[in-house]
Amino acid sequence: MPISDAFAARLEPLLGDLVAAYGTPFHVYDAAGIADTYRAMTDAFAGEPFRQYFAVKALPNPHVLALLLAEGSGLDCASPVELELAAGLGAGPGDTVFTSNNTTRAEFELALKTGSLITFDDRTALDRTDPLPETVAFRVSPHGLAAGSRLMGDAQATKFGVPVDQLADAYRQAKARGARRFGIHGMTCANELDVDRAARAATDVVELGARIAEEVGIELDYVNVGGGLGIPYRPGDRPVDFRRYAEAVLAARRAAFPRSAPRILMECGRYVTGPHGVLVTTVVNRCGKGREIVGVDASMSALMRPGFYGAYHHVTLPFAHGRAQAPYDVVGSLCENMDKFAIDRPLPDPREGDILLVHDTGAHGLAMGFTYNGRLRPAELLLTREGDVVEIRRAETYDDYVATVPDRPGPVLPAARHA
Ligand SMILES: *Cc1c(COP(=O)(O)O)cnc(C)c1O
């Protein structure tokens, strides 16, 4: 869907001047939209023990993360670098969750040192960790849960989490090693727009947590229902009614835990920042080759989702009012045929020099970027609540592209060592 009316109303009046002054391409994010979305989430859980940890991987720009931390958000990290980023921003013990997969002992040690709430993705990870963290949590595999939820892939083929039938043993094992505090994690949907299905997925985790806690004889400090709430990428999609979602999750918690009130944690990424970002490009090429092609000055390296998994991102030309609509392919410059932002998309006769916006790039956008073909990643700008546009990451340059290459390679294995 087009970005929110509020963001459009803030961005459109300054877009012409901004592009004239700064050039394209760039992503621009709306600080007010991000903070307001976060606040609406916490408001929906007001008075209840709840915390949202922003999934760093969705938009790992330190300035956006700092903004969220200042609002009271925690951060969800999945790698040592993300932990370092969070620590560098002053995230203290308890401000981060560490929900990783295929994790080494060294990574767990770092997570322990930073005071993260750790989720174990399998039982062997628990074996490898000594001492145990103060609170032990396992991620339950999507297997058998919320079967109706789309996009998490084949539950049987998942690499994530502990299978349901091994979960009680996993907690027993932790208990036998002296663990006294426990949590549970489950993320069983992705980009889910149907609020009932999303609530059902969370409810499954809450109910499973209660059953396991009873079976093993432990109390749960928290239930982390993960991320995975969707955003309306397509015109006509409706946003998730977060209040209704929160009410359903709290009702499930009250029913499943009549005597205790474990905290509800979430790790949304896309829902918080996705709709509050736009990729701003310029049309640099128009041609017909059986298909009508619109070439822009950004590539899949700035936004991988459409080319990678056919994801829909809305495209608009803010200054092309009144032109006749016809279908076009919107393409970048990579030597890959999948480098297309849109296929057969009705657009108002794009012309060279037009500004073209790709919407909803606030999550899993630049973060998934790469530098194939030497098409380097563009800048990130932030529209502040005060109305300034600030550069929060410059565009990459040739020097960045070769920064990891030494002028004179030194031997890592001298010939003498293997002669
Ligand atoms: C990717 C991921 C998230 C965030 O997903 P969104 O779709 O951006 O909400 C949260 N938790 C875990 C474990 C993830 O892998």
The ligand as a Tripos MOL2 file, in Angstrom:
@<TRIPOS>MOLECULE
LIG
   15    15     1     0     0
SMALL
NO_CHARGES

@<TRIPOS>ATOM
      1 C1         13.1650  -12.2530   11.5050 C.3       1 LIG1
      2 C2         12.8050  -12.4920   12.9150 C.ar      1 LIG1
      3 C3         12.0150  -11.5630   13.6130 C.ar      1 LIG1
      4 C4         11.4210  -10.3460   12.9610 C.3       1 LIG1
      5 O1         10.5730  -10.6860   11.9200 O.3       1 LIG1
      6 P1          9.5960   -9.5630   11.3030 P.3       1 LIG1
      7 O2          8.9200  -10.2970   10.1980 O.co2     1 LIG1
      8 O3         10.4740   -8.4820   10.8130 O.co2     1 LIG1
      9 O4          8.6930   -9.1540   12.3930 O.co2     1 LIG1
     10 C5         11.7790  -11.7930   14.9480 C.ar      1 LIG1
     11 N1         12.2750  -12.8840   15.5850 N.ar      1 LIG1
     12 C6         13.0150  -13.8000   14.9460 C.ar      1 LIG1
     13 C7         13.5140  -14.9730   15.7000 C.3       1 LIG1
     14 C8         13.2900  -13.6470   13.5930 C.ar      1 LIG1
     15 O5         14.0180  -14.5670   12.9640 O.3       1 LIG1
@<TRIPOS>BOND
     1     1     2 1
     2     2     3 ar
     3     2    14 ar
     4     3     4 1
     5     3    10 ar
     6     4     5 1
     7     5     6 1
     8     6     7 2
     9     6     8 1
    10     6     9 1
    11    10    11 ar
    12    11    12 ar
    13    12    13 1
    14    12    14 ar
    15    14    15 1
@<TRIPOS>SUBSTRUCTURE
     1 LIG1         1 GROUP 0 **** ****
